Amino acid sequence: MDKKKLKFRLGIILISVSVVFFLIIFALPFVSMDLKVKVALTTTLVVIGEVSFWVGTLLIGKEVYKKFMAKLKSGEWLEKKKEDENTKS
């Protein structure tokens, strides 16, 4: 496999994994653990999530990141979703 493709895929995987780390944080209040353990685990998950997100962003490249953020901020993906729902009805 091409080195560039491998870096890109690894970057996408790291960004996806960072989302999982942040979602786990929302489940922690429902787990029976000592409060100190929950606080330490939450802090660890936030740090690992942030690091994996930014390392993934560096691996996919600045151009891809900017395109993704521009689409996210523009709401283009939301409008397309609404159009798809309207065509189904």
N, C-alpha and C positions, 0 to 999 in steps of 0.2 A: 504494500500500500504506500502511496505517496506520503511523504513526511508532512506536507502541508495539509492534506486531508485528515491525517491522524491528529494533528494539532487542533484542527477545526472540530472534529468529533469529540475529542477530549474536552475541549472548551464547552461544547454544548452539554456534555455529560456533567461537567462540574457545575454549570449553571443550574441544571435540572436537580442535581443533588442538593444544591444550596436551598432550593425551594422546599425540598423534603425536610431539611433541618429546621427551617422556619415553621413548617406545619407541625412538626413534633412539639414545638414550644406550646402551641395551643392545646395540645392534649395533656400536657403535664399537670394542670390543676386537677384533673380527674384521676390521677395515679396516686395511690397511697404510698407516700414517701415522707421522710422527714423534711421539714421546710428548708433546712440548710442544704440538703442534697438537691432539692428542687431549684434553689437559687443558683447553686454551683453548676448544675446541669443546664439551666437556662442560659447562664453566662457563656458556658462552653459552646452550646449550640449556636448562639448568636455569633460568637467569634469565628467558629468553624464555617458557619453559613456565609458570613461576609467574606472571609478569605477565599472560600471556594468560588463564590460568585465573581470576585474581582480577578482571580487567577484565570477562571474560565473566560472572562471578558478579554483579558490580555491575550489569551490563546486564539480566540476567534477573530480578533483584530478590531481596530478602531472603526473601520468603515462599516463592517457588519453591525457593530454595536450602535453606531449612529443611525443607520437605516432602521434598525429595530426600534430604537427609542423614538425616532421621528414618526413611525407608524403607530406606535403606542400612544404618543401624545396627540396625534392628529385625530384619533378616534375612528380612523378608516376601517379598522377591523370590526368595530362595533356597528358601524353603518352597514357593512356587508352582512353581518349577522342578522340585523333587522330586515334587510332586503330578503335574505333567505327565508326567514320566518314568514314574511308577507307572501312570498310566492308559494309556500306550502299551504297556506290557508285558502 
